[in-house]
């Protein structure tokens, strides 16, 4: 008997977050193909730049609580 979606979700509850993220990435790549190398390189450059700005103090990061509040505000519109 094939595994159900509920069973898959339940299995992921016990997995580390990075493993679940990798699983999602792999499913997306399998369904929709991989990311073009030029796009991946551009995102890498951008994320490296943003991390450097936060680490240098040039830009202040957003706390998880503040981020959650912003998301809730958007969802209530």
Secondary structure as GFF3:
##gff-version 3
##sequence-region A 1 77
A	DSSP	alpha_helix	5	13	.	.	.	ID=ss1
A	DSSP	alpha_helix	17	32	.	.	.	ID=ss2
A	DSSP	alpha_helix	37	56	.	.	.	ID=ss3
A	DSSP	alpha_helix	64	75	.	.	.	ID=ss4
###
